[in-house]
Amino acid sequence: MDRTSFVNQIDSFIETTIQAQGFQKEEFLQYLNSKKTNGDKIELWNMDEILIAGGEFLALKQQQQTSTEMTKYPEYQNNHQDGKLYPGFNDYQSPPSYISQPQFAKQGTLKEEPEGLMQTPPPPQLPQPPLPQQLINPQNVMMIEGQRYKVYPGQQMQINQNSFLYKHPNIDVKIQSYQEQPGSLFSKSYILYKITLDPYGYFISRRYSDFDKLREYLVKNYPDYYVPPIPKKVSSSTKNKIADFRQLALEKFMNTIIRQFWFDSLVDSFFSCQNDNDLQNKLKQQKQRQYDIQNLSTLNGQIECQISSQIEGFFSYQSSTFSKDLECYNNIRQISKKIVGLNKQLSQEYKSLADQFVNLHQRNRSQNEQIPEKVDEIYYKHLNYLFLTWSRKQEDIGLIVTKHLDYFYKYQNQVIETLKEKIKYRDSLRDETVKQLQKIDSKIDKQFKELNDSQIQQRTQTQSQEIFTEKQQKQSLFPKEAKQHEVIQDNFGYINNNIYQQVQIIMNLNQFQTTQTILNMQQKMAQLYSDMVKENEQLFVRN
C-alpha cells in the first residue's frame, strides 16, 4: 500500500472511531506524539499500532470523563449501586420544556433556521452525568434512563413490549470473528461477521451489506439524530488490514444504535433474526415503506408532494382529541388530590390507634407498680410504634401518588401544547402553500388562454417527447412557472412529512414516559411497604 492510501486509511479510522466518539483529531495526534517521538506523523505507525493506540486513547478519555463526572456529581457516585440509580421520591424535576416553533430547510430552497425537536424530560432521579457528546446531535436532546439511551423518533405509534430488544436491555455487542465466504456464479465473495449479544449469550451472523442497508434506513428515517458511520466497502487487495479496523467501527455502530433506536422494529429484527432470508425481506420491506408511508416520495427519492388524505386525517383527528384528553387529565389530577386527602385521613386514624396503645402501655406500667406479678408492658409500646409507622408511611404513599400524577398532568399539558403548536404551524403552512399554488396556476392559465392553437403547436413541436395533455402543454410552455410550482409542492411535502414524523415522535415518547412514571410510582410504594414490614418485624422477633 502506498503512503497516500495508508494515510487515507488512517484518516478514515480516526473519523469513524475517534471523531465519532466526540473527540478531535488533534487530541488523538497529541496522544500519539506522547507515545513515541514524532508520533503525530501518521506514516511512522502501522495499522495494528494505530488500532491499539486508538483503544487506549478512548479508554483514557472515558476514564478522565468519569472522574470529572464523579467530582461534579457526588450524589451520582454515592447512589450508584450495581449500575442503577436509586432516586428518592422527592427528586422530580419540572415538566419538559419544548423548543419553539419548528423550522425546516431543504435543498437550499428554504432559508429558515434548522429545525429543533422537543427536549425530553429527565427521569425522576438524582443528577447524573451528561450523555457522552458523541451520541448527542446539537439539534437534539436525548433522554437518559439507567444504562439505556432513550431516543424516540420513529414511524411506529406504540412501543412493542414483546420485542427482543425491549425484553433484553443493556446488550453489549461484540464481533467475535469474521470469515470470508465464497461467492457464487453471479456474486462476489463477502465477509461474514460472527456477533455475540452479551450478557445473554445470543449469536447472530451478519454481512457488510446488512450494516449498510440498516444505516441507510436509519439515516433516511431519523435525519435529526446521530447515526454512527461505518467504513466504506473496499477492494479485496486491502481486505486483510481493513477487516480489523472495520470490526471496531461496526461494533461501535451496533452498540450505539442498539441504545438509541432499540424501539425501532427494523433494528430489533437486525439483532433478533436468525434466518438471513427473513432479515433480507425485512430490510427490503422497510426500504419500500419509507417511501409509501405518506404517499409523498417516489422510489427515486423525488418528493411529489401530494397532500395525502392519510396525513390530513391524522392531523384532523389529533386536533379533535385535545380537549377530551385535557378533560381526562384534569379528572386524573382531581382524583389524585382526593387520594392524598384520604391517605392523610387514614394516617390520622392510624395515629389515633397508636395513641390507644400508648394508653394501654401506661395502664400496664401503673399496674406493674402496684402488684408483684408483672405483665409485659413493652408489647403495647411496640404496637404503638407499629401504628405510628403505618401513619407516617400512609401519608408518604399519598405524597408519592400526588407527586407522580401531578408530574404526569403537567407533562401531558406540555405535550398537548407542543402538538397544538406543531399542527397549527403545519396547517398555516398548508394554507399558504395552497394560495401560492393557486396564484401560479392562475398565472399559467391566463397566459395559456392568450395563446391560440397554432402558437401552442409551434412552441411545443420542438420538444423531444410527445405532448398530449393540457397539463403537459402548460409545463412545456411555461417551464419557469412549472418549476416554481414543483418547488413549492416539494418544500411543503418535506415539511408536512417532517412534522408528521415529529408528532409521532412526541406521542411515542409520551406513551413511554407515562408508563415509566406509573411504574416508578408503583416501585416506590412497594419499597415503602417493604421497608415498613421489615421495620415492624424487628419489634416482634421472638428470641
DOGUVEX-86954 format. One record per residue: x, y, z of N, C-alpha, C, CB in turn. Coordinates in pm, whole numbers, plus 50000, padded with zeros to 5 digits. Each point is the difference from the previous one (the first is absolute). Glycine has a CB too. Example, Ala and Ser with C-alpha at 12.3 -4.5 7.8 and 13.67 -1.06 7.14 Angstrom:
REM DOGUVEX-86954
513194943150780499115011950000500905012050000498114988350125501545022249803500825011950006499235010950073501184993749785
***
This chain:
REM DOGUVEX-86954
500844988050000499165012050000500885012550000498164987550123501535022049789500825012049995499665009350117500144998049749500685012350267499865009050115498645007150000502495003350000497085001449884498745007349992498834991250042500945014149816499044973550135498924990850035500004997050150500124990049770501095008350286500104997050142499505011750085501954984949953498445027350010499555011950074498495001449991502205011349956497254986249926498555000649983499304989650088500315008349765500304980150244499454989350084499995004250147500804982849835500305023150210500095004650139499005011350025502434993550008497455015849897499035010950015498584994550013501515015149867498204974750054498684993750009499794993750137500034995849753501024997950300499924994050133499745010750106501554981649926499175029550066499855010850098498595005749993502455005449983497034996149896498675005849983498924991150060500795011249792499284975850179498944990950043500154994950142499784993449765501435007650291500234994550133500285010850105500884979549892499925030350074500375010450097499045011849993502404993149981497435012649900499125011649986498544996350024501625009949838498014977950127498634995650026499694999350149500074987149788500995011950295499844999950145499955014150058501184978150006498905031949908499925013850046501335006650030497844994050090503284999549875501325005650025500595005549871500344983950190500615025249825500625006249884501184991849951499275022450084500984978749788501134992949940501315004750063498734997449785501355015850244501225005550058500304993950137499595021449875499354975650203500214993750131500664986349983498015012350092501494980249811500554986749978501445000849951497714991549948502585018249966501375001649950500955003850114499115006749775500415001750317500825003650116500284987750085499035023249999499974968250015500194987750076501034991049931497635001450086502294997649782500974992149925501415005650018498234994049833501865019250170501305006450016500604997050137499285018249844499834979650256500504996850134500484985550011498435017050092501174974849811500374985950005501374997449939497594994349989502785013649912501314998349938500455013249939499514975649954501775025850020500535012249940499405002049861502144997450131497405015049845499355003449873498814990849973502205008249911497124988050196498874990849986498825005949928500734989450205499215024049785498905006149927500144998649850499745015950187501364978549768500184997249857499454986049973502065015249984496824984449947499264987649981500854989149935497935013549981502944990549926500734990049923500984991950085499765014849802500494989750324500924992750087499324988450071501295021150031497424977549951499244989550068499554989549899499245016450176500484971649873499304990349916498564998850051502164987349949497025005649977498574999550031499734993450134499534999349757501194990150274499804993250128500305009250117500584978349891500515029550098500355009350107498945010950016502434995549957497055009149929498965010450005498754994650069500915010349789498714977450180498824994150063500164999150151499574987049791501605008650253500274998850144500015013850065501344979049960499345030549976500075013650054498625006450006502325002349909496854994949989498645005550000499194994850117500115001849754500004985350274499294994450114500485005750132499674979349869501665022350145500555005850122499545014550017502004984749982497995022849907499595014050005498555001450047501635005249815497474986750129498595000850037499804995850145499364995449763501384994350282499894995750139500485011050095500344976249928500745030650034500525010950082499005011450008502334993749935497095010049952499035011049998498774996550081500845006949776498714980650213498844995850076500285000450150499304985549809501915010450231500375000550141500055014450050501314978749972499265030349946500055014150038498605005850013502215002249885496934994350021498645005150003499264995050123499995001149750500194986150283499354994350117500465006850128499814978249881501515024550129500535006750119499425013950013502114986949980497795020249907499425013450001498554999750044501565006849819497694983450129498584999050033499794996450146499534993449764501324997850290499864996250140500285011950091500664976649942500295031950017500315012050077498865010049993502444996449957496985004749923498945009849978498694995550062501115006949790498654979850212498764994650051500294990050113498905003349774501415001450347500304990650109498824991150033501615016650091497144988549889498844991650029499984987749911498735020150072501744981749806500024988949904500924988950050499545015849811501614988250244500964990150049499464992750122501885014049911497434993450175499534994050123498784991249981500905019650118498344982849777498764992849980500054990149887498855019450089502314978649854500134990749889500284986150055500845018449846498174972950145500134986550054499614990149893499525008150233501404983049736499754989549901499555005749867499404984650184501145027049780499715005649869498665007049991501394982449906497895019350209498695006449995499975011650098498914978249934500185031050040499845011450088498744998250082501225015049839498854988550289498854998750086499625013850052500674976450065498435030549868499655013550041498994999950114500455007949769499525003250301498965001950099498745005149934501735004550174497124994549897498765003549932499795015149993499044978550077501865029449977499925014449987500895005449889499475001150241501004990149672501015004149902499425004049865501554984950115497155016649874499445003949871500405014249965498074984650036502285017349839500285013449951498775005249928502474994949978497625017349974498865006049934499694992949870500565021950104498184979049848499644993549874500835005149885497684996950085502274996249803500885003449888499665013449939500284976049954500715031050001499795011849918500334996449857500525015750192498874991049716500164996349860500595011549921498084984250019502735012249885500595010049912498895006149917502204987749992497925024949979498945007449935499734994949860500605019750136498554987649794499434995649874500994993749905498375017850028501304970449920500934993249908500185007449870499354978750101501875021149848500295005749870500884990449925499795023450088500184977649782500634989849918500785006449887498184984050059502735008049886500745004349882500224987949913501135018850125498694982649744500164988849909500515005049866498184987450117502885006549833500545002449868500325014849976498724980449920501475027050185500365014049985498855008949958502244992449944496535002150049498885008049954499325007550112499694983849818500455011350305499475007150114501145005850081497994984950006501835026950046501085007050070499835000050150500265014249800498744978350252499775000350143501134993250075497545000149959502455001950174501014993950086499734985050009500275021450132500754970649904499804985650015498974997050107502344996049928496934993750046498924996250088500514993750128498564996949801500715005450310500384994050126498904991250054501465019550047498894969350008499034991050057499775003650145500684981849841498265012750215499685003250139501064994550093497575000149944502615006850164500964995450101499324989750086501215022150000499384966250013499424989450081500285002650146500264983849812498785012650275500185002850142500954990250064497725009750008503074994850090500814990350072499114991450087501965015649999498344971750017499204991550087500205003950144500164981349836498915014750252500075004150139501144993050073497555004149998503615001950004501144993950065501015010750038499644978749870501335017250209501045009250041500785005049880500154988550220500525023149793500795004949886501004989549957499735023550079500384974849789500964990349950500805006349889498504980950063502665013449907500905006049903499345001249864501934990750124498485019349798499425001949867500364988649907500095024650034499044973749865500254989749900501275003249924497544995549979503284994449987501225002649922499705008049875500984979050087499865030749886499745009649894499824993549864501285016550130499404972049847499944994349867498604994849967502404994050021496745004150080498674994849973498965010949990500654979450116499765033249902499045010850002500115008349874500085000450250498835000549676499935009149887499745014050056499144981849842501585028550115499805013350057498565004849986502365005049947496884989549956498635004449982499034991450078500615008549776499884982950311499134990250058500424997250144499594989949774499455006650308500294996550138499514985850023499835024150076500954967849994499634986150023499624998050146501524992649815497684997450209499554996650133500884989050058497645006749941502734994850185500884990250064499194991850099502015015249971498124972050025499324991250095500924988350028497705006849916502924992850201500904989150033501154999549902498114987250098502085001549840501104998349905499525000749857501184986250168497555016549808499465000049864499655014249960499114976850030501335027249852499715013349949498664999649929502475005449977496535001550079498674999649943499845011249898499094989850213500785006449665499735009549892498814994849925502435007249981496605001249994498764994649950499535005949868499424995950233501445005349668499485002849868499474987249942501615019049966497574981949933499584987549937498615000849944501464988150153498205002249765498714999949936498954993250087501154999949779499234990850309499034992450074499335008650104501314979349960497445017550070499245007750096500114994250140498435006549818501974980950194500084993650130501324992550014497504998150007502975001350115501194992050027499574985650020501215019850106499414971349821499664985850009500714993850119499674998849750499584998750356500594994550121500354985249987498715016850129500924977149760500374986149975501214998949909497624993650029502965017749934501144999649909501234994550071499055019649873501884975850047501234993950054500805010150081500064984349805500155027750141500845009850068499325005950123501055005349781497614995250220499315004850120500194990250115498305011749856501694975350113500144989950103501464997650039497934989449915503005015450003501424997650027500755013449999499864976849896500005031350209500665013150002501504998850027497875010150079502835000949896501435001250034500854989149937499335010650212500404986549662500804990149927501355006149963497904988849911503135003450103501345003849955500324991549877500765006650236499445000049650500204992849874501504998849973497795008549911502634979550056501404997649966500094991149877500675002450242500285000949670500294991549886501104990350042499335018249832500324969250176500954989950047500994995949891498274991950159501255007249718500864995849890499365003849868500924980950137499845018349758499465002349865500714990549905499475024450050499834972049846500544990249907499515003149860500104982550182500785016349722499635002649862499194988149947502065014349965496804988949976499134989849943500135000249848498405002150195501664986349742500154999749854498745004949931501584980950021498595025749866498875004649922499464989149909500935023050010498044980449918499414990749905500355004449858498114994850160501214999249744500275003349860499715014649971499474976549937499515029050132499565013649971500315009850113498214990349859502535005750241500315009150111501434998050045497604999750072502955010949987501374999650049500034994450142500605019749854500614977350191500164995550138499725011550096501704982849927498025014050197499695010150100500484995250136498005007949866502105001650229500424996750136498774998650088502205012149969497714976950103498904997550092500505001950143498924983749836500385024950239500405003250137499204991650099500615023549930500094970150163499384992450108499885009250121500954977949913497835024350133499725010350101499374993650122499715017449820500714987150299499394995550125499285011650067501794982450029497115014350036499215009950073500104996550148498405003849803502515002950267500214997450142499115009150083502384993049955497195003350165500384987850073499074988149975500965014850173498274985749718498994989749979500534987949923498295017950003502904983549938500624988749933499384996349867500564992150221498765017549713499434997249869501055002149891497715006850083502144985949808500935001049888499215003049872501624983950112498905025549809499435002949869501145001849901497955010950104501734988049768500995002049894499465010549904500844976150020500015033649944499605010649909501125002849902498505010050176501114994049704500975004049899500045015249990499624978449874501375026950058500175014549993498775006749939502474996949979496964997249919498855006149933498835001950096500734989749784499155001550318498935001650099500205012850081499764975050013501485027550029500305012450072499725012249912501754988050136498645011149739499845011149907498535003349980502134993449885497044996450098498565002249980499365005650126499954981349833500455013650282499435004950125500365014650023500114976950095501135026749880500415013950019499265009249902502264992350080497595003449796499275008049902498575002450047501424990649816497964999150239498645001250051499935010050117499544976349928501415022850166499995008950116500255014449960500804981150141500135021249768500315013649956498795006449933502414993649970496874998849949498855005549928498805001950090500834989049794498995002250303498825000850085500195008650124499404977749917501855024650123500295008050119501045010749965499464980350152500195029149762501015009649951500525009350108498904998949782500385002850328500425009350104500824993450110497975013349950502374974150032500694992650105501314994349950497804994650104503115004149988501354995449964499994985049972501005018250141499444978149740500184986049963501494998149971497624997849904503074993850171501454998749982500354995549858500234994550242500895010149706500434995549867500534985750007500545023749936499524970049949500654987049988501025000949887497944987650087503115004549918501035000849896499434996849862501744993750170498785012749730499564997249865500534986549955499945024649948499364969949954500434987249946501315001749926497604992349981503304998150031501335001149939500254988049912500855013250196500154988049721500364989049912500674988850078500265016149810499794972150132500554988450069501495001450028498264986149891502445022450033501455001450018500355006350134500235002149754498875005850302500265006550130499184993650111500525021349881498904967450094499044994150092500624996050133498744992149805502475002650193500604994550121500165010650109501194983349860499385028450105500225010450100498715007250035502325002949914496804998749989498785007650023499024992350087500345011249781499674975850212498994992050071500045002550150500174982749822501035018150237500115002550144499465013850035501994985050011498375024749908499525013650023498485000749985502205009249918497284984149980498565000049977499284993350116500394999649752500214990250306499384993150113499755009750115501144978849932499845029550101499845009750108498915010149966502414997350062497595007549814499015010049959498594994250002501745011249859498114976550096498684993749998499514997050142500524990149775500395006450315499614998150140499495013250058501694981550025499025029449945499565013150047498635003449942502405007350019497414990049855498735002649933498874992450069501215003749782498984983550241498944991850059499705004050144500674981349850500365021250230499785003550140499345013650015501974986250061498205022549840499345013050005498544998949960502175011049949497554982749938498614999549952499134991350088500825003649768499774986450298499184991350084499505007550123501294980049919499405030850119499575008350112499155011749953502044993450124498215011649757499245011549951498694996049934502155011849969497844977249956498844996549918499474986150037500885014349814499234982050315499624986550041498534997249975501795000950172497365009349826498564998149982499604998149855499665013750203501254989349703499674999149858499894985349959501185022049955497794974949969499744986049965501094994049913497585004850015503005003349895501054994649913501294997550080498985012049802501354997350288501174997950086499814987550085500445025050005498344973350046499714988150079500194987449915498385013250141501154987249736500164988349911501464997549968497745004649902503035006150084501414998549966500734991750107499945022049878499684980050248500694993050109499294987150042500845022150076497964975449875499264988250045499814989449892498845014650160501234989449713499774990549891501134989749993498745017649872500904969850129500984989449983500074995449855499604992850235499315008949694499934995949860500395011749910498204983150054502825015049864500495010949916498955004449899502324991450029496904999449918498975003749902498945008950063500414978549879499225018550247499035008450070500535014150017499124979950119502155021249917500595013250019500045007749868501374991150189499015002449703500065006749870498615004849958501984985849935497015006450090498635004049966499575012150081499464976449942500905023950187499635011350084500735012749956499594984350192501675014449769500755011549950499355005649874502114990650098497465000649813499345004549877498655006450030501174981849874498085012150217498685005450034500115013950062499174976850033501795025050057500155012950065500485010649902500494988450214500365007849693500465009649900498845004649914502264989249998496845001549967498845003849920499055008550083500244979049865499615017650264499045006850085500355014650021499574978550112501685024949890500385013850024499545009149886501974992050132497745002249751499495008049888498484999849994502104995249876497294994350176498564998449985499195006450111500484979249880500155023850233499265003350120499085012149984501884990450128498595020449814499175011849984499635002949855501055008950204499274982449707499745002249858500635012949954497864987250020503345015650030500685012449965501284997749923499025010350201501494977649797501294997549937499894989049897501165007350208499624994049687500094989349901501304992650021498615013049835501574976250093501174991550023501305006949965498574980549957501395029949961501235007049967500305011250099499634994549760499575006450345500295009650106499445013849976502014987250042497295015249847499465013249973498665001650072501175000649776498665010550292498765002550072498935004449901501275006350211497604986749785498925003949911499065009850068500174977949886499745021250247499275009950077498525000849969502085012550009497294976349983498565000049999499555000950145499864986449782499115021550245499545001350138499234987450033499885025549987500754965650087499454986750025498775000850090502294990149973496665002849987498804999550083500284992850131498575000349793502404990550205500374992950122500565009750104500474979449865500425029650092500585009650093498965010250043502244996949893496945007750012498965009750035499074994250106500135010049768499484977450213499144993650098500674998450134498884988249815502415008950182500764998350124500025013050080501424982449890498935028850044500075012850070498625004450048501995006449860497004991350057498655003950038499534992350123499505005349760500794981950243499584991850114500715004450127499564980749845501755021750145500765004150118499475013150056502014988249909497695021250004499495013050046498674998450072501185011349810497994979450142498664998350059500044993350137499094998749769502004994650264500074992650127500665007950113500094979249867500475032450102500755007350102499125003850120501495008849820497324996650153499135004550110499554988250086499235019349858500484969350077499604988150076501154994750085498354994349819502845006250124501174995450076500225008850123501044991349789498855021950191500205009250113498974997650109500955016949843497824980050117498964997250099500364987750083498285010249847502234979450086500424987950072501165003050095499264986049806501705022050147501155003350085499565007950123501485000049797497575009250186499495007650114499304990850099499745020349852499504970250097499324990550089501014991850080498074998749839502994996950094501054992350068500635008450111500454987049789499795025750181500635008650101499085002050120501285011749819497434990350157499055002050109499884987450087498755016649859501234971950074499924987450076501254998050085498564990049819502605013650125501254998550077499985008950125501244994649787498165017350202499895008750117499104993650107500355020249853498574973350102499134993250095500744988550069497995006249861502824986850061500774988950057500945005050109499874987749782500735024050194500885005850102499235002950127501435010049820497384995850165499185003050118499604987550076499175020249883500464969550043499604987450065501184993650072498264996749824502925004050117501184994350066500375007850125500814992049778499025021350218500265007950120499014996350111500895018749858497844979550100498994996150098500324986350059498285013649877502114977050039500364986750048501235000550089499014990049793501925019050173501185001850083499635004650141501335005449794497715003850214499555004850130499314988850080499735023049903499524968450027499334988950069501024990250058498035002449845503024994950077501074991350052500675006350122500384990849768499785022450226500625007050113499114999250124501175015549840497534985850138499074998850113500044986050059498525017449897501604972850013500104986150047501284998150082498704992349799502375013950156501264999250075499865006350138501275000549784497975010450224499805006750129499294990750099499895022249882499184969750069499284990850089500954989750061497935003149863503044992550058500974990450054500965006850098499824986549789500375026550196500785007450100499274999850134500975014849820497714987150173499214999750123500094986350068498435017149901501474972250016500124986650056501384997650061498334991849832502685013650103501364998550052500145007050135500884998649765498555013450247500085007350126499234992850111500225021549871498634972650093499234992550100500784987950050497865007549890502814985650018500814988550042501155004250090499394988449788501205022950179501115004950083499505003050141501145009649796497704996950214499435003150132499664987250076499075021549910500424968750014499664987250063501244993150055498044997849845503045002750080501244993550044500575006550125500464993849763499205019050257500475006950120499184996150123500765018949856498014975950122499114997150111500034985550045498585018249917501694972649990499934985850034501334993249971497534999849950502774989550122501294993249979500054992049870500244998750247498574996849704499984992049877500095009549880498624981650111502535018649825500245009449892499394995049868502125007550114497445001949804499534996849863500955006649901497574998450075502404996449803500925005049896499475013249945500694976249939499865034850113499525013149956500595004549867499725005850238501414988149722500645004249875499174996249878502224997650111496904992449904499204995349887499145011249944499964977050098499365030549989499165011049954500835011549944498284993650170502915007949884500885010549947500374997049855500895004350232499374982849742500324996049863498825002049906501634983550091497165013549958498815002249917499805014849971498954979450098501345028850001499935014449978500975004349890499345003350240501874991549767501015003549899499594994949862501784999450177497614988649820499584994149873498995009149929500404977050093498595027549978498975008149935500485014349973498274986150114502675018649965500615012849965500774998949868500185005950245500494982749737500704997749873499014999749885501784987150120497105005949898498984999649896499485014049970499354976850072500505031250032499495013649981500955008149912498874998950224502425000449806500985007549920500044995049856501365004050207498684982949778500114994249866498755002849916501484982150093497365017949972498775002449925499995014249942498784983750148501715025849928500085013749949501035000949888499325008950225501784983849789501014999749893499434994249871501794997750173497364992149841499384994049882499145010249927500014977550112499225030249964499205010549938500855010249927498314996850178502835006949883500905009549935500604994249872500525009950225499814977349778500554993649880498985000349887501454985250142497305011449890498954999749897499815013849939498874981150120500965028849965499735013449945501215005649928498375003850183502854993149864501195005449935500134994449859501135002350223498684984649763500154993849868498865004049906501184980950108497605019249943498875003549913500005014949967498684981350099501815027049992500115014249969501055002249891499305005850235501804986949776501035000749895499414995249867501824996250171497424992949834499344994849880499085010549939500124976850094499105030049990499065010149950500745011549931498424994050185502625011249880500755011149941500704995749871500315009850229500214978149772500684994949881499034998949883501614987350146497195007349881499014998449893499575013549944499224978850107500655031249979499635013349952501085005849909498675003650208502584994149829501105004649914499974993049865501395004750204498334982349799499944992349876498895005349909500884979750120497955022549936498885004749919500295013849943498424986650140502165022349940500345013249948501004999049886499575009950226501394981149788500994998149893499344994849874501764995650171497374994449843499304994549884499125010449933500044977450108499285030649973499165010649944500815009749916498484997850196502675006349858500845009549928500504994249869500685010150218499744977549785500514993749878498914998749895501684987550137497145008049905498914998249904499515013649950499334978650114500625031349974499605013449959500965005749896498965003750225502324994649800501025004649905499864992849867501545005250191498254981949816499864992149878498755004149922501194980950111497695021449957498775004049931500145013649934498694986650165501965022749905500195013349941500904999349878499695010450225501334981149783500894998349885499274993549883501954998150156497184992449875499204993749894499125010249929500024978450128499295030049951499125010049940500795009949914498444997750195502735006449854500835009249924500514993449872500685011550213499654975849796500474992749881498914999149895501574986950143497215010149902498874999249906499795013349929498924982450145501185028749929499855013249939501085002649895498965008450213502274988149820501095002149905499824991649874501535005250191498054982549826499794991249884498845005049915500894980650131498045024049934498885005449924500405012549922498434990750171502415017549889500475012149932500814996549876500025012150219500874978149793500814995849885499124993649894501984996550150497074995249891499094993649904499185010349924499894979850148499655030549925499225010549934500845007549897498605002450207502655000249828500895006949907500244991649875501105011550194499134975549825500224991149886498744999049914501684986950134497165011849931498744998949925499745012649917499094984950179501195026649881499775012549930500885001149876499365010850216501924986049799500925000649886499674989349897501785009050151497764979549895499684989249907498785003549914500954983550164498075023249897498805003749926500275010749895498664994250201502405013449817500355010449904500644994349873500315015850190500064971649813500624993649884498944992749918502184997650126497995003049741499104992249915500644986449972499065021049895500204970550035500464986349977501304999549922497644992750006502505016049895501224999849918501225004150081498625005149797501205004850291501125004250085500414988850096499215023949983499784969350071500304988850091500734989049927497985005550136501544991349742500644989449923501415003749960497774993249916502425019550046501335004549958501004999550115498925014849830500654989050290500925000650114500294986250059499145022850049499964967849932500204986850059500574989849903498145005150150501904998249719500464990149903501504997450009498145007249851502585002050214501454998050013500354990250111500335023149916498674972850164500274990850111500304986149948498505013550149502444979849916500414986749956498944989550028502365006650039496814995750062498964990350032498635005349959501394991450192497724999549778498675004049958499215005350118500054983049817499155027250157499225006450105498524998349964501855016950052497414976950038498624996949970499025008150084500724977249935499545024050195499045006250090500245015050010499824978750128499155028249919500115014550019501015003250110497625002849925502434988750178500975002150107501424999249947498384990650165501884999649750501344998649941500335011949911499774975250008499235029949921500235011849916500375012150085498374991049832500945010750279500305011450088501414998850059497555002250053502824985849987501344998050054501075002849896499084983050157500625013749717500975002449893500075014649961499574977149916499295029650084499965014049958500525009450107498074994549856501725002050270500385008950110500884992350100497865013549972503354983049987500864991750086500395006950130500874989449795499315023850202500405007250121498924999150107501385015749861497374987150097498894999350095499754985650046498985020249892501184970350015499804986050035501034995550103499054995649772502195009050211501054996550095499725006350136501644998249812497895014250187499675006850125498874992650072500735022149901498294973650022498884992250054500514987250066498475009549823502444983850110500564987450050500805002250128500084991449766500715019550239500825002850118499125002950122501825009049851497114998650129499105003150111499354987250052499565022949903499994968750005499454987150041501034991650074498465000749805502734999450141501094992250057500295004250144500984997249772499125015850249500325005150134498914997050101501345018049894497414984050064498924997050094499944985150031498715019749912501474972149987499984985650024501064995750098499114996849772502065009250216501104996750091499645004050143501675002949813497845009350205499665004850134498814992350056500885022849941498144974749974498824992450041500404986250052498615012549832502254981250095500504986850038500805000850130500064993349758500765017150254500855001750118499175002150126501795009649854497204999050138499155002650117499194987550035499865024449938499714968549960499284987450023500854990450082498765003049783502514996150183500914991450075500235005350141501104993349785499035020050228500245005850133498844997450094501415017749894497374983650055498834997650084500014985650051498695017249871501694973550042500074986150043501134997850100499054993049778502055014350204501104999350097499505004050139501685005149817497615006250189499525005150128499004990350063500355023649919498754971149998499004990650052500664987250050498315009549842502694986150085500724987950039500735002150132500274993949758500425017450253500695003450124499015001750114501815011049868497064995250104499015002650103499474987050059499395021349884500344969150029499504987150048501014993250092498664997749790502595002450167501024993450082500215007450131501124991649792498905021850202500225007850121498884997950101501255017049865497524981950086498874997350089500164986650070498525013749852501854976250070500224986750058501105000350105499264989649785501835017450185501125000750095499595007350127501604999749808497585010850180499565007550117499174991250093500015021049864499054971550079499144991550082500804988550061498035006049856502874988150065500834989250053500895004950113499974989049775500565023150209500855005750104499195002450128501445010849824497334993950159499125002050116499734986750070498945019849886500774970050035499734986850057501214994550074498364995749817502825006050127501224994950063500265006850134500944995249774498835018050231500255007250124498984996350108500995018749867497764979250091499004995650097500334986050052498265014149885502154977150025500374986550042501205000450094499124990849784501835018250189501175001350087499605004950138501425004549799497615004950207499535004850129499374988750082499615022649899499544969550037499374988850070501044989950046497935003249864503054994250050501054990450036500805005050120500144992749760500225020150238500755005750114499184999450128501225015149842497474987750144499145000050118499894986050060498715019349902501164970650013499914986250049501294995950071498414994449813502745008750125501284996350060500205007150134500964996349771498645016450232500185007750123499154994550113500515020249862498244976250107499104995350105500274985650040498305015649914502284976649995500344986250035500994999550115499574993149764501305016850242501025000250106499385002150138501635009049834497144996550169499365002750129499524987350068499325022249914500374967650004499354988150055500834987449976497795010949964503514990950021500884988349985500064992550132501375011949823498384975050169500034991850122501384994050019497544994749974503015007050139501324994450030499884985250034500795022550084
***
